[in-house]
Amino acid sequence: LKAIIETNNYQMIDSTVISAMLGVQWTQFGRIRAIGQIILQLINIILWTIFAVDKEWTQRHEYDFPREGYRVAVLIGAIGITAYLIIEEIMEIVRSRRRHEAWKTWKLKLIEEDLELVHPSHDDESKYLRKEVEEIKKSQISYFDDWWNYLDWACYIILLASLISHFAEVGWPGGEGNLVLARWHVRIMALNIVVLWIRLLKYVKPFEFFGPFIVMLGMILGDLAKFFLLYLEFFIPFTCIFWTILGGDKNLREADILTSKTLKNYSMHNFTRVTVENMETFYSTAFSMFRLTLVDEYQYDQMADIDPITSQIILGCWFAISAILFLNLFIAQLSETFKSVFDNAKPAAAMQKAITLLNCYESMRMSQRVKFHKYLKEECNPLKLHYDDDVTMSSSVEEQQKATLEIRDMVKKIQKRVTRLYEKEIEQSDSDENDLVVDESEARRQQRKRKTKTRQMAEKAALRMQARLEELESSTRSELLGIHRMLQDIAIVVAGLTRDDSNVSAASGPSRPPPPASNRDFSEQQQQHDDEFEGANNEGSVTFVGPRRPGQSGRSGGGGSITEVEPAAPHFQRNDFS
């Protein structure tokens, strides 16, 4: 983790394993320690702020007891917390030095062992190892690599200076204080309040909401320094131009200069002196130039009285360079910085959290470290995480995280598939290249083998097709036979109904005689039907609906039976049936 922080490896800090490790450390000891430090710093800042704004600067040396006893309590509390923080900083330096010395001893011992194993003919290796030994001996502790530590000590020094100035003011002879000393005390105290509140950012950076913005502020400060150097390239010469032409309090109007014409006449006349407001001195002129960059108010009438043409030229050039060019360039640079940090917001926040967790771990006692490593061995070996895909997310952030995870998994799957396809394509290309070197006899043998295999496959396909056609033909024949039998039964029933209709018509009165061949036709049909059912199997029975022949009431054969049932008299007419 320390190596990742020192190299600013955002890709590694965002990996699955490191993220899981940071999550475990944050839940076990990081969150509690971070919140505790924030609370302590807030109490310290509030106490110093109350002490700074409680009373006017001209009366701060006066203590009206017992009504203003709380001021003493606030001051004592602020001094006590500050003393504790200073002791913590000193202990952190001591711990960092001890760790660094232990690391140097261990590393130098390993290099010495490597030097003993170097072959005498390998001079380059021995030179490299000796150079590494020199660099290790010159290395410094990691405490001073963090710029926040410099801000801490600057804050403590300013606090100490404000306390010294306040006690000197209170103990001034006569008890009346000193205005000069009081003025400097309030200036130092104002600077102290600003530094204290800025320093609070150091302790909120491990939280995901503040981390990216704090990184962004640090990068903006770097961009601001670059921009300021470029800005000075134009600011200094233009300030000198404005001071030379328009500065000072003894300028003359353009009309008076044209009247005098010579320096001799100028000394003889008592001309009116013209002064441009806020340009009486060089320092006020420089500040006015900065105000002009922000398009602040300026006294153009006074400038035009001194030199109208030159004033228009230099004002137009300065506005074009500073207000149009430089301001837009600075805004564009800040936008690019914001975009770069915002695109890596999660790794940036993880990096800030890792820095805080590493400092917390290094400040832990040995018993606390042993307890944490025991937890890792028992609960995180392996680490088990519960993930329910069906749980309804409670916030849009969680939904975005879930969607991001799903997209990431999908991209990984696609990447794996593309990789496999690429590997197969490479193998196929390699095999094609190998095939090119096969001799002609081998190629002909492979061709004959393919032709034989193709012919066998065609024959098998033809056999399967023929068997299928036979099966379809058999099933079709069976279905047609069944339909034929059904049609015969229908014809027999229709013939019987026709005969009965004829008998009914004869009984009711004279009518057309039935055709003489109807009984013969019916007998033939009935005989054919009986013959078809002679070979019926022993299962089931068939009920025949139709007229009975004389002397025949039923027939049985085997296990089956054919029963003839006398049909009921029809209740419909002949024409209706047809």
C-alpha positions in Angstrom: 0.0 0.0 0.0 2.9 2.4 0.7 4.4 1.6 -2.6 1.1 2.3 -4.4 0.8 5.7 -2.6 4.4 6.8 -3.3 4.0 6.0 -7.0 0.5 7.4 -7.3 -0.6 4.2 -9.1 -4.3 4.9 -9.6 -4.9 1.8 -11.7 -3.6 -0.5 -8.9 -5.5 1.4 -6.1 -8.7 0.7 -8.1 -8.2 -3.0 -8.4 -10.5 -5.5 -6.8 -8.1 -6.8 -4.1 -6.8 -3.5 -3.0 -10.3 -2.0 -2.9 -11.4 -4.9 -0.7 -8.4 -4.5 1.6 -9.1 -0.8 1.9 -12.8 -1.5 2.7 -11.8 -3.9 5.5 -9.3 -1.5 7.0 -11.8 1.3 6.8 -14.5 -0.6 8.6 -12.2 -2.1 11.2 -10.2 1.0 12.4 -10.1 3.7 9.7 -13.6 5.2 10.0 -13.5 5.5 13.8 -10.1 7.1 13.8 -11.0 9.5 11.0 -14.2 10.7 12.7 -12.3 11.1 16.0 -9.7 13.3 14.3 -12.3 15.4 12.6 -14.1 16.0 15.9 -10.9 16.9 17.7 -9.9 19.3 14.9 -13.3 21.0 14.8 -13.2 21.6 18.6 -9.7 23.1 18.2 -10.8 25.3 15.3 -14.0 26.5 17.1 -12.1 27.4 20.2 -9.5 29.5 18.3 -12.2 31.1 16.2 -14.1 32.2 19.4 -10.9 33.5 20.8 -10.2 35.5 17.6 -13.6 37.2 17.1 -14.9 37.5 20.7 -13.5 41.0 21.3 -12.3 44.0 19.3 -8.6 44.1 18.6 -8.1 47.4 20.5 -9.5 45.8 23.7 -8.2 42.2 23.5 -5.6 42.8 26.2 -8.3 43.5 28.8 -9.9 40.7 30.9 -12.9 41.6 33.0 -13.2 39.0 35.6 -15.4 37.2 36.4 -17.6 38.2 33.5 -15.0 37.3 30.9 -13.7 34.1 32.6 -14.9 32.1 29.7 -12.2 33.7 27.5 -9.5 32.2 29.8 -11.3 28.8 29.6 -11.5 29.0 25.8 -7.8 30.0 25.5 -6.7 27.2 27.9 -8.7 24.6 26.0 -7.3 25.8 22.6 -3.7 25.8 24.0 -4.2 22.3 25.4 -5.5 20.7 22.2 -2.8 22.5 20.2 -0.1 21.1 22.5 -1.5 17.6 22.2 -1.5 17.9 18.4 2.1 19.2 18.4 3.1 16.2 20.5 1.4 13.9 18.0 3.3 15.5 15.1 6.6 15.0 16.9 5.8 11.4 17.7 4.8 10.8 14.0 8.2 12.2 13.0 9.9 9.8 15.5 7.9 6.8 14.3 8.7 7.7 10.7 12.4 8.0 11.4 12.4 4.6 13.2 10.7 2.9 10.4 13.0 4.4 7.9 16.1 3.4 9.8 14.8 -0.2 10.1 14.1 -0.3 6.4 17.5 1.1 5.6 19.2 -1.6 7.7 17.2 -4.4 6.2 17.7 -3.2 2.6 21.5 -2.6 3.0 21.9 -6.1 4.5 20.2 -7.6 1.4 22.4 -5.6 -0.9 25.5 -6.6 0.9 24.5 -10.3 0.5 24.0 -9.7 -3.2 27.4 -8.1 -3.5 29.0 -11.1 -2.0 27.4 -13.3 -4.7 28.3 -11.1 -7.6 30.8 -12.7 -10.0 34.1 -10.6 -10.3 33.6 -10.4 -14.0 30.2 -8.6 -13.6 31.3 -5.1 -12.9 28.1 -3.5 -14.1 26.1 -5.4 -11.5 28.4 -4.5 -8.7 28.4 -0.8 -9.7 24.6 -0.8 -9.8 24.4 -2.3 -6.3 26.9 0.2 -4.9 24.9 3.1 -6.5 21.8 1.7 -4.9 23.5 1.7 -1.5 24.5 5.3 -1.9 20.9 6.3 -2.8 19.5 4.4 0.2 22.0 6.2 2.6 20.9 9.6 1.2 17.2 8.8 1.4 15.0 10.8 3.9 12.0 9.8 6.0 8.6 9.8 4.3 7.1 12.3 6.7 8.4 15.2 4.7 7.0 13.8 1.4 3.5 14.9 2.5 2.8 18.6 2.0 0.0 18.5 4.5 2.7 18.1 7.2 4.3 21.4 6.2 0.9 23.0 6.5 0.5 21.6 10.0 3.8 23.1 11.2 3.0 26.4 9.5 -0.2 26.4 11.5 1.5 25.6 14.7 4.1 28.3 14.2 1.4 30.9 13.4 -0.5 29.9 16.5 2.7 30.2 18.6 3.3 33.7 17.2 -0.3 34.8 17.9 0.0 33.6 21.5 3.4 35.4 22.0 2.0 38.6 20.6 -1.2 38.3 22.8 0.7 37.6 26.0 3.1 40.5 25.2 0.2 42.8 24.7 -1.5 41.7 28.0 1.8 42.1 29.9 2.7 45.4 28.4 4.0 47.8 31.2 1.2 49.9 32.6 -1.6 47.5 31.5 -2.7 49.8 28.7 -1.3 47.6 25.9 0.4 48.7 22.7 -1.5 49.6 19.5 1.3 48.4 17.2 1.6 45.1 19.0 -2.2 44.7 19.1 -2.4 45.4 15.3 0.2 42.8 14.5 -1.5 40.3 16.8 -4.8 40.6 15.1 -3.2 40.3 11.7 -1.4 37.1 12.8 -4.6 35.8 14.4 -6.6 36.4 11.1 -4.0 34.4 9.1 -4.2 31.7 11.8 -7.9 31.3 11.4 -7.6 30.9 7.6 -4.9 28.2 7.9 -6.8 26.3 10.6 -9.9 26.0 8.5 -7.9 25.0 5.4 -6.0 22.4 7.4 -9.4 20.7 8.2 -9.4 19.5 4.6 -6.5 17.1 5.5 -8.8 15.2 7.9 -11.9 15.0 5.6 -10.1 13.8 2.5 -10.5 10.0 3.2 -14.3 10.3 2.8 -15.5 9.7 -0.8 -17.4 12.9 -1.1 -14.6 15.2 -0.2 -11.6 13.2 -1.5 -11.9 14.1 -5.3 -12.5 17.8 -4.6 -9.5 18.1 -2.3 -7.3 16.5 -5.0 -8.8 18.9 -7.4 -8.0 21.9 -5.2 -4.4 20.7 -5.0 -4.1 20.4 -8.7 -5.7 23.8 -9.2 -3.1 25.4 -7.0 -0.4 23.9 -9.3 -2.2 25.2 -12.3 -2.5 28.6 -10.6 1.2 28.7 -10.0 1.9 28.0 -13.7 -0.6 30.6 -14.8 0.8 33.2 -12.4 4.3 32.8 -13.9 2.9 33.2 -17.4 0.8 36.2 -16.2 3.9 37.9 -14.8 5.5 37.9 -18.2 2.9 40.5 -19.3 2.0 42.1 -15.9 5.4 43.5 -15.1 6.1 45.3 -18.4 2.6 46.7 -18.6 2.8 47.9 -15.0 6.0 49.7 -15.8 4.3 51.3 -18.9 1.4 52.6 -16.9 3.6 53.9 -14.1 5.9 55.7 -16.6 3.1 57.3 -18.6 0.3 57.8 -16.1 1.7 57.3 -12.7 2.8 59.8 -10.1 1.2 63.0 -8.8 2.9 65.6 -11.0 1.5 64.8 -14.4 0.4 67.5 -16.8 -2.5 67.7 -19.1 -2.0 67.2 -22.8 -3.4 70.7 -23.6 -0.8 72.4 -21.3 2.0 70.4 -22.9 1.0 71.5 -26.4 0.9 75.1 -25.1 4.3 75.1 -23.4 6.1 73.2 -26.2 9.6 73.5 -24.5 10.8 72.5 -21.1 12.0 76.1 -20.6 8.4 77.5 -21.1 7.2 74.6 -18.9 9.2 75.9 -16.0 7.9 79.4 -16.4 4.2 78.5 -16.4 2.2 77.3 -13.4 0.3 74.4 -15.0 -2.3 72.3 -13.3 -1.1 69.0 -11.9 -3.1 65.9 -12.8 -3.1 62.7 -10.7 -4.7 59.4 -11.7 -6.5 57.9 -8.7 -4.9 54.7 -7.3 -1.7 55.3 -9.4 0.1 57.7 -7.1 2.9 55.2 -6.3 4.3 52.2 -8.1 2.8 49.7 -5.7 -0.7 51.2 -6.0 -0.2 51.2 -9.8 0.6 47.5 -9.7 -2.5 46.7 -7.7 -4.6 48.8 -10.1 -3.3 46.7 -13.0 -4.5 43.6 -11.2 -7.9 45.2 -10.7 -7.9 46.0 -14.4 -7.4 42.3 -15.2 -10.8 41.7 -13.4 -12.3 44.7 -15.3 -12.7 46.7 -12.1 -13.3 50.5 -12.0 -10.6 52.8 -13.4 -10.4 56.6 -13.9 -10.3 56.9 -17.7 -11.1 60.7 -17.7 -7.9 61.4 -15.7 -5.9 59.1 -18.0 -7.3 60.9 -21.1 -6.3 64.3 -19.7 -2.7 63.2 -19.4 -2.3 61.3 -22.7 -5.6 60.3 -24.5 -4.1 58.4 -27.5 -1.5 56.4 -25.5 -4.1 55.7 -22.7 -6.5 54.1 -25.3 -3.7 52.0 -26.8 -2.3 50.6 -23.6 -5.7 50.1 -22.0 -7.0 48.2 -25.0 -3.9 46.0 -25.2 -4.0 45.2 -21.5 -7.7 44.4 -21.5 -7.3 42.1 -24.6 -4.3 40.3 -23.0 -5.4 40.0 -19.4 -9.2 40.1 -19.3 -9.9 38.2 -22.6 -6.9 36.0 -23.2 -5.5 35.1 -19.8 -8.8 34.7 -17.9 -10.3 32.4 -20.6 -7.0 30.5 -20.7 -7.1 30.0 -16.9 -10.8 28.9 -17.0 -10.0 26.4 -19.7 -7.1 25.0 -17.8 -9.2 24.7 -14.6 -11.9 22.9 -16.7 -9.4 20.4 -18.0 -8.1 19.8 -14.5 -11.6 19.2 -13.2 -12.4 16.8 -16.0 -9.2 14.8 -15.4 -9.9 14.5 -11.7 -13.6 13.9 -12.2 -12.9 11.0 -14.6 -10.8 9.4 -11.9 -12.9 10.4 -9.0 -13.2 7.0 -7.5 -9.4 6.2 -7.7 -8.6 9.7 -6.4 -10.9 9.2 -3.4 -9.4 5.7 -2.8 -5.9 7.1 -2.9 -6.8 9.7 -0.2 -8.4 7.0 1.9 -5.3 4.8 1.5 -3.0 7.7 2.7 -5.2 8.1 5.8 -5.4 4.4 6.5 -1.6 4.0 6.1 -1.0 6.8 8.7 -3.5 5.3 11.0 -2.0 1.8 10.7 1.5 3.1 11.4 0.3 4.9 14.5 -1.4 1.8 15.9 0.1 -0.1 18.8 1.4 -3.6 18.3 -1.5 -5.2 20.2 -4.0 -3.4 17.8 -2.0 -4.5 14.8 -2.0 -8.1 16.0 -5.8 -7.9 16.6 -6.3 -6.6 13.1 -4.2 -9.3 11.5 -6.0 -12.0 13.5 -9.3 -10.6 12.1 -7.8 -10.9 8.6 -6.9 -14.5 9.2 -10.2 -15.6 10.6 -12.7 -13.5 8.7 -11.0 -12.5 5.5 -9.3 -15.8 4.5 -11.0 -15.9 2.1 -13.1 -12.7 2.1 -16.8 -13.5 1.7 -19.2 -10.9 0.4 -22.9 -11.1 0.0 -24.4 -9.7 -3.2 -28.1 -9.9 -3.9 -29.0 -8.9 -7.5 -32.7 -8.7 -6.7 -32.5 -6.2 -3.9 -34.0 -2.8 -4.7 -31.5 -0.1 -4.6 -32.2 2.8 -2.3 -30.4 5.5 -4.1 -29.3 6.5 -7.6 -25.6 6.2 -6.6 -26.1 2.5 -5.7 -28.0 2.0 -8.9 -25.1 3.5 -10.9 -22.6 1.4 -9.0 -24.6 -1.7 -9.8 -24.9 -0.7 -13.5 -21.2 0.0 -13.6 -20.4 -3.4 -12.2 -22.7 -5.1 -14.7 -21.2 -3.2 -17.5 -17.7 -4.0 -16.3 -18.5 -7.8 -16.1 -20.0 -7.7 -19.6 -16.9 -5.9 -21.0 -14.7 -8.5 -19.3 -16.7 -11.3 -20.9 -16.6 -9.7 -24.3 -12.9 -9.2 -23.9 -12.4 -12.9 -23.0 -14.4 -14.0 -26.0 -12.5 -11.7 -28.3 -9.2 -13.0 -26.9 -10.3 -16.6 -27.5 -11.4 -15.9 -31.0 -8.2 -14.1 -31.7 -6.2 -17.1 -30.3 -8.2 -19.5 -32.5 -7.6 -17.3 -35.5 -3.9 -17.3 -34.8 -4.0 -21.1 -34.4 -5.9 -21.4 -37.6 -3.4 -19.2 -39.4 -0.6 -21.2 -38.0 -2.2 -24.4 -39.1 -2.8 -22.9 -42.6 0.9 -22.1 -42.8 1.8 -25.6 -41.7 -0.5 -27.0 -44.4 1.4 -25.1 -47.0 4.5 -27.0 -46.4 2.8 -30.4 -46.7 4.0 -32.2 -49.9 1.8 -33.0 -52.8 1.4 -36.7 -52.0 0.1 -35.9 -48.6 -2.3 -33.3 -50.1 -3.7 -35.9 -52.6 -4.1 -38.5 -49.8 -6.1 -35.9 -47.8 -8.2 -35.1 -50.8 -9.0 -38.8 -51.5 -9.8 -39.3 -47.8 -12.2 -36.3 -47.9 -13.9 -37.6 -51.1 -14.4 -41.1 -49.5 -15.8 -39.6 -46.4 -18.2 -37.4 -48.4 -19.4 -40.4 -50.5 -20.0 -42.5 -47.3 -21.9 -39.6 -45.8 -24.0 -39.3 -48.9 -24.8 -43.0 -48.9 -25.8 -42.9 -45.3 -28.0 -39.9 -46.0 -29.7 -41.7 -48.9 -30.4 -44.8 -46.8 -31.9 -42.7 -44.0 -34.0 -40.9 -46.6 -35.3 -44.1 -48.1 -36.1 -45.6 -44.7 -38.0 -42.4 -43.9 -40.0 -42.6 -47.1 -40.9 -46.2 -46.5 -42.1 -45.3 -43.0 -44.2 -42.5 -44.4 -45.6 -44.7 -47.1 -46.6 -47.4 -44.6 -48.3 -44.9 -42.3 -50.1 -43.3 -45.3 -51.3 -46.7 -46.4 -52.7 -47.5 -42.9 -54.5 -44.2 -42.8 -56.0 -44.7 -46.2 -57.2 -48.2 -45.2 -58.9 -46.8 -42.1 -60.6 -44.1 -44.1 -61.8 -46.7 -46.6 -63.4 -48.8 -43.9 -65.0 -45.8 -42.4 -66.6 -44.9 -45.7 -67.9 -48.5 -46.1 -69.6 -48.3 -42.7 -71.2 -45.0 -43.6 -72.4 -46.5 -46.9 -74.0 -49.4 -45.1 -75.8 -47.1 -42.7 -77.1 -44.9 -45.4 -78.4 -47.9 -47.4 -80.2 -49.2 -44.3 -81.8 -45.9 -43.6 -82.9 -45.7 -47.3 -84.7 -49.1 -47.0 -86.5 -48.2 -43.8 -87.7 -45.0 -45.4 -89.1 -46.9 -48.3 -91.0 -49.3 -45.9 -92.5 -46.4 -44.1 -93.7 -44.9 -47.3 -95.4 -48.2 -48.4 -97.3 -48.6 -45.1 -98.8 -45.1 -45.3 -100.2 -45.5 -48.8 -99.5 -46.2 -52.4 -96.4 -44.7 -53.7 -93.5 -45.5 -55.9 -92.3 -49.1 -55.5 -88.8 -49.5 -54.2 -86.2 -50.5 -56.7 -86.1 -54.3 -57.0 -82.4 -54.4 -56.7 -82.1 -52.6 -53.4 -82.4 -55.8 -51.3 -79.8 -57.5 -53.4 -77.5 -54.6 -53.1 -77.9 -54.3 -49.4 -77.3 -58.1 -49.0 -74.1 -57.8 -51.0 -72.9 -54.9 -49.0 -73.8 -56.6 -45.7 -72.0 -59.8 -46.8 -68.9 -57.8 -47.7 -69.0 -56.0 -44.4 -69.3 -59.3 -42.5 -66.4 -60.8 -44.4 -64.2 -57.9 -43.5 -64.9 -58.4 -39.8 -64.3 -62.2 -39.9 -60.7 -61.7 -38.9 -61.3 -59.3 -36.0 -59.2 -59.9 -33.0 -60.4 -61.0 -29.6 -60.4 -57.5 -28.0 -63.2 -55.1 -28.1 -66.5 -55.2 -30.0 -68.2 -53.5 -32.9 -71.8 -52.4 -32.8 -73.5 -52.5 -36.2 -76.5 -50.4 -36.7 -78.8 -51.6 -39.6 -81.5 -54.1 -40.4 -81.2 -57.8 -39.4 -81.4 -60.5 -41.9 -83.8 -63.3 -41.3 -82.4 -66.0 -39.1 -79.5 -63.9 -37.8 -79.7 -62.2 -34.4 -76.0 -62.0 -33.7 -72.5 -63.3 -34.4 -69.6 -63.9 -32.2 -66.1 -65.1 -33.0 -63.1 -65.5 -30.8 -63.0 -63.0 -28.0 -64.8 -60.2 -30.0 -68.4 -59.8 -31.0 -70.4 -58.0 -33.7 -73.9 -57.0 -32.5 -76.6 -55.9 -34.8 -79.1 -53.4 -33.4 -82.4 -52.6 -34.9 -82.4 -48.9 -35.8 -85.2 -46.7 -34.6 -87.7 -45.3 -36.9 -86.3 -42.1 -38.5 -88.0 -38.9 -37.7 -86.8 -37.0 -40.8 -87.7 -37.1 -44.5 -85.7 -38.7 -47.2 -85.0 -35.4 -48.9 -83.7 -34.0 -45.6 -81.1 -36.8 -45.3 -79.9 -36.3 -48.8 
